[in-house]
């Protein structure tokens, strides 16, 4: 399974609620109100298709597969989630916080 960064921007609260219900069955780590790390068995376009039914005309969706080239500051839950499930430690950034 791959790990993806998913960012959703919603025009209406109803869209957020629909998307949250669609994302909840996946293994996720919420980063902020509209950003998640998502574990998914497929590629970015398949994840887009999976989430698309929760998206309406003026909502926005961005999906990117995460690799070992990442860094963070004060994102403890995300770092822990990645380390526990995926062993995706940041490449060349052992002191990322």
Steps between C-alpha positions, in 0.01 A plus 500: 500500500611851426465814710345806342464860603138598437390862512134589459356849485124523529246755396242373749502323836290220350787420265742470792264262679460283187876490442574420865259205484672378184849536649421348842508134385858552378800498732558871550677763703333841500752781457261796505138580427534407134823298473557131571763235461322202349606140455353365176552188291513663158640803324407869525246483218325203664487688830358799312227278354427361848464850649332661200145413605543730802619791288260754351560749219688774689691277745872441444702182547878444493663158538870416499682182598741553787857380466805510725583860410298690760559709809281641774496733798264440790297240311546236768186299429577478128861403561394231750229371265746470213763333716258249656317392186740558219853551624524802272764691686607818328801440275799703612299682768549299819446807718163605354271580787 
